[in-house]
Every structure is written in structure tokens, then in C-alpha cells.
Amino acid sequence: MSTYQEILVQVHHLTLDEQLQLLEDLAQLIRSQVMSHPKHSIMELQGLGKELWEGVDVEKYIDDERNSWER
């Protein structure tokens, strides 16, 4: 039996008040973990991979892509 299943069996033996308290404690634990992780901005991706496009003629690339759809 996995640890999760063992814990779930133990939770079934708790009173309703204890289960509610456990739920509140778990919610608080998860909230604190979420808050401790820094948030990121989509702007952090700006310029990522730009070296892949160096020397590429954008108009020609788009035209080639569109032409490949018609085949």
C-alpha cells in the first residue's frame, strides 16, 4: 500500500472536526509553498532563441511556409 493510501485510511478514522482541521492545515501548507515560489513573467522569454532567426529572410520564410500548405 502506498503512503498516500495509508494516509487516506488514517484520515477515514478521524472525526469530522479533525478532517476539517486537517483540510485547513493542508490548504495553509500548500498556500505557503505556492507563495514561496517566485512568479515569472512571460517577458522573461523575450529574445529567447533569437539566434535561430539570424540571417533568415522573414518574408521568404513566410512565403515558403504558405506555399507548402497548398501542396
CHARMM-style PDB file with segment names, atoms N, HN, CA, C and O in Angstrom:
ATOM      1  N   MET     1       0.852  -1.176   0.000  1.00  0.00      PROA
ATOM      2  CA  MET     1       0.000   0.000   0.000  1.00  0.00      PROA
ATOM      3  C   MET     1       0.896   1.235   0.000  1.00  0.00      PROA
ATOM      4  O   MET     1       1.873   1.304   0.745  1.00  0.00      PROA
ATOM      5  N   SER     2       0.553   2.213  -0.846  1.00  0.00      PROA
ATOM      6  HN  SER     2      -0.241   2.158  -1.451  1.00  0.00      PROA
ATOM      7  CA  SER     2       1.357   3.430  -0.934  1.00  0.00      PROA
ATOM      8  C   SER     2       1.141   4.303   0.297  1.00  0.00      PROA
ATOM      9  O   SER     2       0.160   4.156   1.026  1.00  0.00      PROA
ATOM     10  N   THR     3       2.075   5.205   0.502  1.00  0.00      PROA
ATOM     11  HN  THR     3       2.871   5.324  -0.090  1.00  0.00      PROA
ATOM     12  CA  THR     3       1.984   6.136   1.625  1.00  0.00      PROA
ATOM     13  C   THR     3       0.695   6.943   1.544  1.00  0.00      PROA
ATOM     14  O   THR     3       0.027   7.160   2.555  1.00  0.00      PROA
ATOM     15  N   TYR     4       0.344   7.389   0.331  1.00  0.00      PROA
ATOM     16  HN  TYR     4       0.887   7.212  -0.491  1.00  0.00      PROA
ATOM     17  CA  TYR     4      -0.881   8.163   0.155  1.00  0.00      PROA
ATOM     18  C   TYR     4      -2.096   7.361   0.616  1.00  0.00      PROA
ATOM     19  O   TYR     4      -2.951   7.879   1.334  1.00  0.00      PROA
ATOM     20  N   GLN     5      -2.168   6.108   0.205  1.00  0.00      PROA
ATOM     21  HN  GLN     5      -1.474   5.687  -0.378  1.00  0.00      PROA
ATOM     22  CA  GLN     5      -3.306   5.264   0.579  1.00  0.00      PROA
ATOM     23  C   GLN     5      -3.338   5.022   2.088  1.00  0.00      PROA
ATOM     24  O   GLN     5      -4.410   4.978   2.692  1.00  0.00      PROA
ATOM     25  N   GLU     6      -2.167   4.867   2.687  1.00  0.00      PROA
ATOM     26  HN  GLU     6      -1.296   4.903   2.196  1.00  0.00      PROA
ATOM     27  CA  GLU     6      -2.096   4.680   4.137  1.00  0.00      PROA
ATOM     28  C   GLU     6      -2.623   5.919   4.866  1.00  0.00      PROA
ATOM     29  O   GLU     6      -3.354   5.809   5.850  1.00  0.00      PROA
ATOM     30  N   ILE     7      -2.249   7.077   4.377  1.00  0.00      PROA
ATOM     31  HN  ILE     7      -1.655   7.167   3.577  1.00  0.00      PROA
ATOM     32  CA  ILE     7      -2.709   8.334   4.986  1.00  0.00      PROA
ATOM     33  C   ILE     7      -4.223   8.459   4.824  1.00  0.00      PROA
ATOM     34  O   ILE     7      -4.922   8.860   5.755  1.00  0.00      PROA
ATOM     35  N   LEU     8      -4.722   8.115   3.648  1.00  0.00      PROA
ATOM     36  HN  LEU     8      -4.154   7.789   2.892  1.00  0.00      PROA
ATOM     37  CA  LEU     8      -6.152   8.206   3.397  1.00  0.00      PROA
ATOM     38  C   LEU     8      -6.938   7.294   4.343  1.00  0.00      PROA
ATOM     39  O   LEU     8      -8.004   7.673   4.830  1.00  0.00      PROA
ATOM     40  N   VAL     9      -6.419   6.108   4.599  1.00  0.00      PROA
ATOM     41  HN  VAL     9      -5.554   5.801   4.203  1.00  0.00      PROA
ATOM     42  CA  VAL     9      -7.071   5.194   5.540  1.00  0.00      PROA
ATOM     43  C   VAL     9      -7.096   5.828   6.931  1.00  0.00      PROA
ATOM     44  O   VAL     9      -8.101   5.751   7.637  1.00  0.00      PROA
ATOM     45  N   GLN    10      -5.988   6.454   7.317  1.00  0.00      PROA
ATOM     46  HN  GLN    10      -5.171   6.517   6.743  1.00  0.00      PROA
ATOM     47  CA  GLN    10      -5.923   7.101   8.624  1.00  0.00      PROA
ATOM     48  C   GLN    10      -6.906   8.268   8.716  1.00  0.00      PROA
ATOM     49  O   GLN    10      -7.510   8.495   9.764  1.00  0.00      PROA
ATOM     50  N   VAL    11      -7.062   9.002   7.625  1.00  0.00      PROA
ATOM     51  HN  VAL    11      -6.571   8.818   6.773  1.00  0.00      PROA
ATOM     52  CA  VAL    11      -7.976  10.142   7.607  1.00  0.00      PROA
ATOM     53  C   VAL    11      -9.414   9.668   7.831  1.00  0.00      PROA
ATOM     54  O   VAL    11     -10.199  10.353   8.487  1.00  0.00      PROA
ATOM     55  N   HSD    12      -9.753   8.515   7.296  1.00  0.00      PROA
ATOM     56  HN  HSD    12      -9.116   7.958   6.764  1.00  0.00      PROA
ATOM     57  CA  HSD    12     -11.105   7.971   7.484  1.00  0.00      PROA
ATOM     58  C   HSD    12     -11.406   7.685   8.956  1.00  0.00      PROA
ATOM     59  O   HSD    12     -12.569   7.653   9.357  1.00  0.00      PROA
ATOM     60  N   HSD    13     -10.371   7.479   9.752  1.00  0.00      PROA
ATOM     61  HN  HSD    13      -9.426   7.505   9.426  1.00  0.00      PROA
ATOM     62  CA  HSD    13     -10.556   7.194  11.175  1.00  0.00      PROA
ATOM     63  C   HSD    13     -10.675   8.473  12.011  1.00  0.00      PROA
ATOM     64  O   HSD    13     -10.975   8.401  13.202  1.00  0.00      PROA
ATOM     65  N   LEU    14     -10.444   9.628  11.408  1.00  0.00      PROA
ATOM     66  HN  LEU    14     -10.200   9.686  10.440  1.00  0.00      PROA
ATOM     67  CA  LEU    14     -10.559  10.897  12.123  1.00  0.00      PROA
ATOM     68  C   LEU    14     -12.019  11.308  12.233  1.00  0.00      PROA
ATOM     69  O   LEU    14     -12.861  10.889  11.438  1.00  0.00      PROA
ATOM     70  N   THR    15     -12.299  12.127  13.224  1.00  0.00      PROA
ATOM     71  HN  THR    15     -11.615  12.468  13.869  1.00  0.00      PROA
ATOM     72  CA  THR    15     -13.640  12.691  13.331  1.00  0.00      PROA
ATOM     73  C   THR    15     -13.829  13.738  12.249  1.00  0.00      PROA
ATOM     74  O   THR    15     -12.858  14.179  11.634  1.00  0.00      PROA
ATOM     75  N   LEU    16     -15.053  14.133  12.016  1.00  0.00      PROA
ATOM     76  HN  LEU    16     -15.842  13.774  12.515  1.00  0.00      PROA
ATOM     77  CA  LEU    16     -15.331  15.152  11.016  1.00  0.00      PROA
ATOM     78  C   LEU    16     -14.599  16.450  11.339  1.00  0.00      PROA
ATOM     79  O   LEU    16     -14.046  17.088  10.443  1.00  0.00      PROA
ATOM     80  N   ASP    17     -14.591  16.848  12.612  1.00  0.00      PROA
ATOM     81  HN  ASP    17     -15.040  16.331  13.340  1.00  0.00      PROA
ATOM     82  CA  ASP    17     -13.865  18.065  13.011  1.00  0.00      PROA
ATOM     83  C   ASP    17     -12.372  17.932  12.730  1.00  0.00      PROA
ATOM     84  O   ASP    17     -11.736  18.882  12.274  1.00  0.00      PROA
ATOM     85  N   GLU    18     -11.817  16.758  13.000  1.00  0.00      PROA
ATOM     86  HN  GLU    18     -12.333  15.986  13.370  1.00  0.00      PROA
ATOM     87  CA  GLU    18     -10.385  16.545  12.742  1.00  0.00      PROA
ATOM     88  C   GLU    18     -10.100  16.559  11.239  1.00  0.00      PROA
ATOM     89  O   GLU    18      -9.070  17.078  10.809  1.00  0.00      PROA
ATOM     90  N   GLN    19     -11.002  15.996  10.443  1.00  0.00      PROA
ATOM     91  HN  GLN    19     -11.839  15.575  10.793  1.00  0.00      PROA
ATOM     92  CA  GLN    19     -10.827  16.012   8.992  1.00  0.00      PROA
ATOM     93  C   GLN    19     -10.867  17.442   8.461  1.00  0.00      PROA
ATOM     94  O   GLN    19     -10.074  17.809   7.594  1.00  0.00      PROA
ATOM     95  N   LEU    20     -11.785  18.241   8.979  1.00  0.00      PROA
ATOM     96  HN  LEU    20     -12.429  17.943   9.683  1.00  0.00      PROA
ATOM     97  CA  LEU    20     -11.865  19.645   8.560  1.00  0.00      PROA
ATOM     98  C   LEU    20     -10.614  20.413   8.962  1.00  0.00      PROA
ATOM     99  O   LEU    20     -10.104  21.226   8.191  1.00  0.00      PROA
ATOM    100  N   GLN    21     -10.120  20.154  10.167  1.00  0.00      PROA
ATOM    101  HN  GLN    21     -10.534  19.493  10.793  1.00  0.00      PROA
ATOM    102  CA  GLN    21      -8.891  20.812  10.618  1.00  0.00      PROA
ATOM    103  C   GLN    21      -7.711  20.399   9.743  1.00  0.00      PROA
ATOM    104  O   GLN    21      -6.869  21.226   9.393  1.00  0.00      PROA
ATOM    105  N   LEU    22      -7.656  19.121   9.393  1.00  0.00      PROA
ATOM    106  HN  LEU    22      -8.340  18.449   9.677  1.00  0.00      PROA
ATOM    107  CA  LEU    22      -6.597  18.630   8.511  1.00  0.00      PROA
ATOM    108  C   LEU    22      -6.675  19.315   7.152  1.00  0.00      PROA
ATOM    109  O   LEU    22      -5.651  19.694   6.583  1.00  0.00      PROA
ATOM    110  N   LEU    23      -7.877  19.471   6.639  1.00  0.00      PROA
ATOM    111  HN  LEU    23      -8.709  19.162   7.101  1.00  0.00      PROA
ATOM    112  CA  LEU    23      -8.070  20.140   5.355  1.00  0.00      PROA
ATOM    113  C   LEU    23      -7.595  21.587   5.414  1.00  0.00      PROA
ATOM    114  O   LEU    23      -6.931  22.059   4.491  1.00  0.00      PROA
ATOM    115  N   GLU    24      -7.924  22.283   6.470  1.00  0.00      PROA
ATOM    116  HN  GLU    24      -8.464  21.900   7.220  1.00  0.00      PROA
ATOM    117  CA  GLU    24      -7.471  23.665   6.642  1.00  0.00      PROA
ATOM    118  C   GLU    24      -5.944  23.728   6.743  1.00  0.00      PROA
ATOM    119  O   GLU    24      -5.315  24.600   6.143  1.00  0.00      PROA
ATOM    120  N   ASP    25      -5.354  22.806   7.498  1.00  0.00      PROA
ATOM    121  HN  ASP    25      -5.865  22.098   7.986  1.00  0.00      PROA
ATOM    122  CA  ASP    25      -3.898  22.783   7.645  1.00  0.00      PROA
ATOM    123  C   ASP    25      -3.214  22.493   6.311  1.00  0.00      PROA
ATOM    124  O   ASP    25      -2.198  23.108   5.987  1.00  0.00      PROA
ATOM    125  N   LEU    26      -3.765  21.565   5.542  1.00  0.00      PROA
ATOM    126  HN  LEU    26      -4.591  21.065   5.805  1.00  0.00      PROA
ATOM    127  CA  LEU    26      -3.192  21.246   4.232  1.00  0.00      PROA
ATOM    128  C   LEU    26      -3.301  22.437   3.283  1.00  0.00      PROA
ATOM    129  O   LEU    26      -2.370  22.730   2.533  1.00  0.00      PROA
ATOM    130  N   ALA    27      -4.439  23.119   3.320  1.00  0.00      PROA
ATOM    131  HN  ALA    27      -5.195  22.881   3.930  1.00  0.00      PROA
ATOM    132  CA  ALA    27      -4.613  24.296   2.467  1.00  0.00      PROA
ATOM    133  C   ALA    27      -3.587  25.366   2.823  1.00  0.00      PROA
ATOM    134  O   ALA    27      -3.003  25.988   1.935  1.00  0.00      PROA
ATOM    135  N   GLN    28      -3.368  25.579   4.105  1.00  0.00      PROA
ATOM    136  HN  GLN    28      -3.842  25.073   4.826  1.00  0.00      PROA
ATOM    137  CA  GLN    28      -2.386  26.571   4.541  1.00  0.00      PROA
ATOM    138  C   GLN    28      -0.973  26.171   4.116  1.00  0.00      PROA
ATOM    139  O   GLN    28      -0.189  27.014   3.681  1.00  0.00      PROA
ATOM    140  N   LEU    29      -0.655  24.887   4.243  1.00  0.00      PROA
ATOM    141  HN  LEU    29      -1.292  24.203   4.597  1.00  0.00      PROA
ATOM    142  CA  LEU    29       0.657  24.386   3.836  1.00  0.00      PROA
ATOM    143  C   LEU    29       0.879  24.614   2.344  1.00  0.00      PROA
ATOM    144  O   LEU    29       1.945  25.074   1.933  1.00  0.00      PROA
ATOM    145  N   ILE    30      -0.121  24.295   1.544  1.00  0.00      PROA
ATOM    146  HN  ILE    30      -0.986  23.921   1.877  1.00  0.00      PROA
ATOM    147  CA  ILE    30       0.000  24.460   0.097  1.00  0.00      PROA
ATOM    148  C   ILE    30       0.106  25.935  -0.268  1.00  0.00      PROA
ATOM    149  O   ILE    30       0.912  26.307  -1.121  1.00  0.00      PROA
ATOM    150  N   ARG    31      -0.704  26.780   0.373  1.00  0.00      PROA
ATOM    151  HN  ARG    31      -1.359  26.478   1.066  1.00  0.00      PROA
ATOM    152  CA  ARG    31      -0.625  28.227   0.110  1.00  0.00      PROA
ATOM    153  C   ARG    31       0.778  28.764   0.402  1.00  0.00      PROA
ATOM    154  O   ARG    31       1.320  29.552  -0.373  1.00  0.00      PROA
ATOM    155  N   SER    32       1.358  28.337   1.516  1.00  0.00      PROA
ATOM    156  HN  SER    32       0.917  27.697   2.146  1.00  0.00      PROA
ATOM    157  CA  SER    32       2.687  28.848   1.878  1.00  0.00      PROA
ATOM    158  C   SER    32       3.739  28.364   0.883  1.00  0.00      PROA
ATOM    159  O   SER    32       4.696  29.086   0.600  1.00  0.00      PROA
ATOM    160  N   GLN    33       3.578  27.162   0.354  1.00  0.00      PROA
ATOM    161  HN  GLN    33       2.801  26.576   0.583  1.00  0.00      PROA
ATOM    162  CA  GLN    33       4.533  26.659  -0.643  1.00  0.00      PROA
ATOM    163  C   GLN    33       4.396  27.413  -1.956  1.00  0.00      PROA
ATOM    164  O   GLN    33       5.393  27.722  -2.609  1.00  0.00      PROA
ATOM    165  N   VAL    34       3.161  27.708  -2.342  1.00  0.00      PROA
ATOM    166  HN  VAL    34       2.351  27.458  -1.812  1.00  0.00      PROA
ATOM    167  CA  VAL    34       2.924  28.456  -3.579  1.00  0.00      PROA
ATOM    168  C   VAL    34       3.499  29.856  -3.463  1.00  0.00      PROA
ATOM    169  O   VAL    34       4.113  30.362  -4.402  1.00  0.00      PROA
ATOM    170  N   MET    35       3.300  30.483  -2.312  1.00  0.00      PROA
ATOM    171  HN  MET    35       2.800  30.072  -1.549  1.00  0.00      PROA
ATOM    172  CA  MET    35       3.783  31.847  -2.116  1.00  0.00      PROA
ATOM    173  C   MET    35       5.307  31.913  -2.068  1.00  0.00      PROA
ATOM    174  O   MET    35       5.881  32.960  -2.368  1.00  0.00      PROA
ATOM    175  N   SER    36       5.973  30.823  -1.700  1.00  0.00      PROA
ATOM    176  HN  SER    36       5.506  29.973  -1.457  1.00  0.00      PROA
ATOM    177  CA  SER    36       7.430  30.852  -1.593  1.00  0.00      PROA
ATOM    178  C   SER    36       8.109  30.711  -2.954  1.00  0.00      PROA
ATOM    179  O   SER    36       9.310  30.956  -3.069  1.00  0.00      PROA
ATOM    180  N   HSD    37       7.357  30.318  -3.989  1.00  0.00      PROA
ATOM    181  HN  HSD    37       6.381  30.119  -3.896  1.00  0.00      PROA
ATOM    182  CA  HSD    37       7.919  30.201  -5.326  1.00  0.00      PROA
ATOM    183  C   HSD    37       7.759  31.537  -6.040  1.00  0.00      PROA
ATOM    184  O   HSD    37       6.657  32.083  -6.098  1.00  0.00      PROA
ATOM    185  N   PRO    38       8.849  32.063  -6.580  1.00  0.00      PROA
ATOM    186  CA  PRO    38       8.750  33.357  -7.266  1.00  0.00      PROA
ATOM    187  C   PRO    38       7.899  33.239  -8.526  1.00  0.00      PROA
ATOM    188  O   PRO    38       7.959  32.230  -9.228  1.00  0.00      PROA
ATOM    189  N   LYS    39       7.116  34.263  -8.808  1.00  0.00      PROA
ATOM    190  HN  LYS    39       7.068  35.083  -8.238  1.00  0.00      PROA
ATOM    191  CA  LYS    39       6.311  34.289 -10.024  1.00  0.00      PROA
ATOM    192  C   LYS    39       7.186  34.765 -11.176  1.00  0.00      PROA
ATOM    193  O   LYS    39       8.109  35.559 -10.995  1.00  0.00      PROA
ATOM    194  N   HSD    40       6.879  34.270 -12.337  1.00  0.00      PROA
ATOM    195  HN  HSD    40       6.129  33.625 -12.484  1.00  0.00      PROA
ATOM    196  CA  HSD    40       7.639  34.642 -13.526  1.00  0.00      PROA
ATOM    197  C   HSD    40       6.749  35.429 -14.477  1.00  0.00      PROA
ATOM    198  O   HSD    40       5.524  35.316 -14.453  1.00  0.00      PROA
ATOM    199  N   SER    41       7.384  36.211 -15.294  1.00  0.00      PROA
ATOM    200  HN  SER    41       8.380  36.303 -15.313  1.00  0.00      PROA
ATOM    201  CA  SER    41       6.678  36.994 -16.299  1.00  0.00      PROA
ATOM    202  C   SER    41       6.964  36.397 -17.669  1.00  0.00      PROA
ATOM    203  O   SER    41       8.065  35.912 -17.931  1.00  0.00      PROA
ATOM    204  N   ILE    42       5.969  36.437 -18.529  1.00  0.00      PROA
ATOM    205  HN  ILE    42       5.075  36.831 -18.316  1.00  0.00      PROA
ATOM    206  CA  ILE    42       6.151  35.981 -19.906  1.00  0.00      PROA
ATOM    207  C   ILE    42       7.252  36.785 -20.597  1.00  0.00      PROA
ATOM    208  O   ILE    42       7.867  36.321 -21.557  1.00  0.00      PROA
ATOM    209  N   MET    43       7.487  37.984 -20.098  1.00  0.00      PROA
ATOM    210  HN  MET    43       6.988  38.361 -19.318  1.00  0.00      PROA
ATOM    211  CA  MET    43       8.508  38.846 -20.697  1.00  0.00      PROA
ATOM    212  C   MET    43       9.919  38.295 -20.488  1.00  0.00      PROA
ATOM    213  O   MET    43      10.850  38.722 -21.170  1.00  0.00      PROA
ATOM    214  N   GLU    44      10.089  37.358 -19.558  1.00  0.00      PROA
ATOM    215  HN  GLU    44       9.333  37.012 -19.004  1.00  0.00      PROA
ATOM    216  CA  GLU    44      11.393  36.735 -19.366  1.00  0.00      PROA
ATOM    217  C   GLU    44      11.818  35.922 -20.588  1.00  0.00      PROA
ATOM    218  O   GLU    44      12.999  35.614 -20.752  1.00  0.00      PROA
ATOM    219  N   LEU    45      10.865  35.580 -21.436  1.00  0.00      PROA
ATOM    220  HN  LEU    45       9.906  35.830 -21.303  1.00  0.00      PROA
ATOM    221  CA  LEU    45      11.160  34.800 -22.636  1.00  0.00      PROA
ATOM    222  C   LEU    45      11.554  35.673 -23.827  1.00  0.00      PROA
ATOM    223  O   LEU    45      11.940  35.162 -24.879  1.00  0.00      PROA
ATOM    224  N   GLN    46      11.456  36.983 -23.656  1.00  0.00      PROA
ATOM    225  HN  GLN    46      11.143  37.398 -22.802  1.00  0.00      PROA
ATOM    226  CA  GLN    46      11.767  37.898 -24.752  1.00  0.00      PROA
ATOM    227  C   GLN    46      13.194  37.673 -25.246  1.00  0.00      PROA
ATOM    228  O   GLN    46      14.148  37.668 -24.467  1.00  0.00      PROA
ATOM    229  N   GLY    47      13.314  37.488 -26.548  1.00  0.00      PROA
ATOM    230  HN  GLY    47      12.540  37.492 -27.181  1.00  0.00      PROA
ATOM    231  CA  GLY    47      14.617  37.317 -27.175  1.00  0.00      PROA
ATOM    232  C   GLY    47      15.145  35.890 -27.126  1.00  0.00      PROA
ATOM    233  O   GLY    47      16.188  35.604 -27.713  1.00  0.00      PROA
ATOM    234  N   LEU    48      14.452  34.992 -26.440  1.00  0.00      PROA
ATOM    235  HN  LEU    48      13.604  35.224 -25.963  1.00  0.00      PROA
ATOM    236  CA  LEU    48      14.901  33.608 -26.345  1.00  0.00      PROA
ATOM    237  C   LEU    48      14.891  32.957 -27.729  1.00  0.00      PROA
ATOM    238  O   LEU    48      13.860  32.948 -28.401  1.00  0.00      PROA
ATOM    239  N   GLY    49      16.007  32.425 -28.149  1.00  0.00      PROA
ATOM    240  HN  GLY    49      16.845  32.432 -27.604  1.00  0.00      PROA
ATOM    241  CA  GLY    49      16.111  31.742 -29.435  1.00  0.00      PROA
ATOM    242  C   GLY    49      16.286  32.663 -30.625  1.00  0.00      PROA
ATOM    243  O   GLY    49      16.175  32.227 -31.771  1.00  0.00      PROA
ATOM    244  N   LYS    50      16.562  33.947 -30.363  1.00  0.00      PROA
ATOM    245  HN  LYS    50      16.653  34.301 -29.432  1.00  0.00      PROA
ATOM    246  CA  LYS    50      16.667  34.889 -31.479  1.00  0.00      PROA
ATOM    247  C   LYS    50      17.815  34.532 -32.424  1.00  0.00      PROA
ATOM    248  O   LYS    50      17.781  34.877 -33.605  1.00  0.00      PROA
ATOM    249  N   GLU    51      18.834  33.839 -31.898  1.00  0.00      PROA
ATOM    250  HN  GLU    51      18.861  33.559 -30.938  1.00  0.00      PROA
ATOM    251  CA  GLU    51      19.959  33.463 -32.749  1.00  0.00      PROA
ATOM    252  C   GLU    51      19.542  32.467 -33.830  1.00  0.00      PROA
ATOM    253  O   GLU    51      20.220  32.342 -34.849  1.00  0.00      PROA
ATOM    254  N   LEU    52      18.439  31.763 -33.616  1.00  0.00      PROA
ATOM    255  HN  LEU    52      17.889  31.865 -32.788  1.00  0.00      PROA
ATOM    256  CA  LEU    52      17.947  30.814 -34.620  1.00  0.00      PROA
ATOM    257  C   LEU    52      17.443  31.520 -35.867  1.00  0.00      PROA
ATOM    258  O   LEU    52      17.427  30.933 -36.948  1.00  0.00      PROA
ATOM    259  N   TRP    53      17.030  32.775 -35.727  1.00  0.00      PROA
ATOM    260  HN  TRP    53      17.042  33.252 -34.848  1.00  0.00      PROA
ATOM    261  CA  TRP    53      16.449  33.516 -36.833  1.00  0.00      PROA
ATOM    262  C   TRP    53      17.442  34.470 -37.499  1.00  0.00      PROA
ATOM    263  O   TRP    53      17.093  35.144 -38.468  1.00  0.00      PROA
ATOM    264  N   GLU    54      18.673  34.532 -36.991  1.00  0.00      PROA
ATOM    265  HN  GLU    54      18.957  33.984 -36.204  1.00  0.00      PROA
ATOM    266  CA  GLU    54      19.668  35.417 -37.594  1.00  0.00      PROA
ATOM    267  C   GLU    54      19.923  35.004 -39.034  1.00  0.00      PROA
ATOM    268  O   GLU    54      20.159  33.831 -39.320  1.00  0.00      PROA
ATOM    269  N   GLY    55      19.876  35.963 -39.926  1.00  0.00      PROA
ATOM    270  HN  GLY    55      19.684  36.916 -39.693  1.00  0.00      PROA
ATOM    271  CA  GLY    55      20.152  35.704 -41.337  1.00  0.00      PROA
ATOM    272  C   GLY    55      18.978  35.113 -42.101  1.00  0.00      PROA
ATOM    273  O   GLY    55      19.116  34.795 -43.282  1.00  0.00      PROA
ATOM    274  N   VAL    56      17.831  34.958 -41.459  1.00  0.00      PROA
ATOM    275  HN  VAL    56      17.719  35.217 -40.500  1.00  0.00      PROA
ATOM    276  CA  VAL    56      16.658  34.405 -42.139  1.00  0.00      PROA
ATOM    277  C   VAL    56      15.831  35.558 -42.704  1.00  0.00      PROA
ATOM    278  O   VAL    56      15.496  36.509 -41.997  1.00  0.00      PROA
ATOM    279  N   ASP    57      15.510  35.450 -43.994  1.00  0.00      PROA
ATOM    280  HN  ASP    57      15.782  34.677 -44.568  1.00  0.00      PROA
ATOM    281  CA  ASP    57      14.634  36.444 -44.628  1.00  0.00      PROA
ATOM    282  C   ASP    57      13.204  36.084 -44.230  1.00  0.00      PROA
ATOM    283  O   ASP    57      12.660  35.077 -44.683  1.00  0.00      PROA
ATOM    284  N   VAL    58      12.607  36.910 -43.387  1.00  0.00      PROA
ATOM    285  HN  VAL    58      13.049  37.728 -43.019  1.00  0.00      PROA
ATOM    286  CA  VAL    58      11.290  36.606 -42.821  1.00  0.00      PROA
ATOM    287  C   VAL    58      10.231  36.491 -43.916  1.00  0.00      PROA
ATOM    288  O   VAL    58       9.425  35.561 -43.894  1.00  0.00      PROA
ATOM    289  N   GLU    59      10.221  37.398 -44.848  1.00  0.00      PROA
ATOM    290  HN  GLU    59      10.875  38.154 -44.866  1.00  0.00      PROA
ATOM    291  CA  GLU    59       9.222  37.364 -45.925  1.00  0.00      PROA
ATOM    292  C   GLU    59       9.332  36.073 -46.733  1.00  0.00      PROA
ATOM    293  O   GLU    59       8.322  35.444 -47.050  1.00  0.00      PROA
ATOM    294  N   LYS    60      10.568  35.682 -47.063  1.00  0.00      PROA
ATOM    295  HN  LYS    60      11.388  36.194 -46.806  1.00  0.00      PROA
ATOM    296  CA  LYS    60      10.773  34.445 -47.825  1.00  0.00      PROA
ATOM    297  C   LYS    60      10.332  33.236 -47.005  1.00  0.00      PROA
ATOM    298  O   LYS    60       9.712  32.316 -47.538  1.00  0.00      PROA
ATOM    299  N   TYR    61      10.647  33.235 -45.724  1.00  0.00      PROA
ATOM    300  HN  TYR    61      11.151  33.983 -45.291  1.00  0.00      PROA
ATOM    301  CA  TYR    61      10.258  32.132 -44.842  1.00  0.00      PROA
ATOM    302  C   TYR    61       8.732  31.994 -44.807  1.00  0.00      PROA
ATOM    303  O   TYR    61       8.204  30.889 -44.930  1.00  0.00      PROA
ATOM    304  N   ILE    62       8.029  33.112 -44.639  1.00  0.00      PROA
ATOM    305  HN  ILE    62       8.458  34.010 -44.539  1.00  0.00      PROA
ATOM    306  CA  ILE    62       6.562  33.088 -44.584  1.00  0.00      PROA
ATOM    307  C   ILE    62       5.987  32.633 -45.919  1.00  0.00      PROA
ATOM    308  O   ILE    62       5.057  31.827 -45.955  1.00  0.00      PROA
ATOM    309  N   ASP    63       6.534  33.145 -47.008  1.00  0.00      PROA
ATOM    310  HN  ASP    63       7.289  33.800 -46.979  1.00  0.00      PROA
ATOM    311  CA  ASP    63       6.055  32.728 -48.335  1.00  0.00      PROA
ATOM    312  C   ASP    63       6.264  31.233 -48.542  1.00  0.00      PROA
ATOM    313  O   ASP    63       5.376  30.547 -49.048  1.00  0.00      PROA
ATOM    314  N   ASP    64       7.425  30.726 -48.157  1.00  0.00      PROA
ATOM    315  HN  ASP    64       8.146  31.283 -47.746  1.00  0.00      PROA
ATOM    316  CA  ASP    64       7.714  29.293 -48.292  1.00  0.00      PROA
ATOM    317  C   ASP    64       6.736  28.451 -47.465  1.00  0.00      PROA
ATOM    318  O   ASP    64       6.254  27.415 -47.923  1.00  0.00      PROA
ATOM    319  N   GLU    65       6.454  28.902 -46.260  1.00  0.00      PROA
ATOM    320  HN  GLU    65       6.845  29.744 -45.887  1.00  0.00      PROA
ATOM    321  CA  GLU    65       5.507  28.192 -45.392  1.00  0.00      PROA
ATOM    322  C   GLU    65       4.111  28.179 -46.020  1.00  0.00      PROA
ATOM    323  O   GLU    65       3.455  27.138 -46.062  1.00  0.00      PROA
ATOM    324  N   ARG    66       3.667  29.323 -46.500  1.00  0.00      PROA
ATOM    325  HN  ARG    66       4.200  30.169 -46.466  1.00  0.00      PROA
ATOM    326  CA  ARG    66       2.335  29.391 -47.115  1.00  0.00      PROA
ATOM    327  C   ARG    66       2.253  28.512 -48.368  1.00  0.00      PROA
ATOM    328  O   ARG    66       1.240  27.856 -48.613  1.00  0.00      PROA
ATOM    329  N   ASN    67       3.328  28.510 -49.151  1.00  0.00      PROA
ATOM    330  HN  ASN    67       4.150  29.043 -48.951  1.00  0.00      PROA
ATOM    331  CA  ASN    67       3.348  27.681 -50.352  1.00  0.00      PROA
ATOM    332  C   ASN    67       3.316  26.187 -50.008  1.00  0.00      PROA
ATOM    333  O   ASN    67       2.782  25.385 -50.775  1.00  0.00      PROA
ATOM    334  N   SER    68       3.880  25.818 -48.871  1.00  0.00      PROA
ATOM    335  HN  SER    68       4.314  26.469 -48.248  1.00  0.00      PROA
ATOM    336  CA  SER    68       3.893  24.405 -48.501  1.00  0.00      PROA
ATOM    337  C   SER    68       2.499  23.924 -48.116  1.00  0.00      PROA
ATOM    338  O   SER    68       2.229  22.724 -48.179  1.00  0.00      PROA
ATOM    339  N   TRP    69       1.614  24.825 -47.723  1.00  0.00      PROA
ATOM    340  HN  TRP    69       1.833  25.799 -47.672  1.00  0.00      PROA
ATOM    341  CA  TRP    69       0.242  24.447 -47.358  1.00  0.00      PROA
ATOM    342  C   TRP    69      -0.568  24.065 -48.598  1.00  0.00      PROA
ATOM    343  O   TRP    69      -1.483  23.245 -48.526  1.00  0.00      PROA
ATOM    344  N   GLU    70      -0.222  24.665 -49.724  1.00  0.00      PROA
ATOM    345  HN  GLU    70       0.521  25.331 -49.783  1.00  0.00      PROA
ATOM    346  CA  GLU    70      -1.005  24.472 -50.933  1.00  0.00      PROA
ATOM    347  C   GLU    70      -0.632  23.202 -51.661  1.00  0.00      PROA
ATOM    348  O   GLU    70      -1.312  22.838 -52.621  1.00  0.00      PROA
ATOM    349  N   ARG    71       0.406  22.515 -51.256  1.00  0.00      PROA
ATOM    350  HN  ARG    71       0.958  22.811 -50.477  1.00  0.00      PROA
ATOM    351  CA  ARG    71       0.853  21.322 -51.977  1.00  0.00      PROA
ATOM    352  C   ARG    71       0.064  20.123 -51.603  1.00  0.00      PROA
ATOM    353  OT1 ARG    71       0.313  19.034 -52.120  1.00  0.00      PROA
TER     354      ARG     71
END
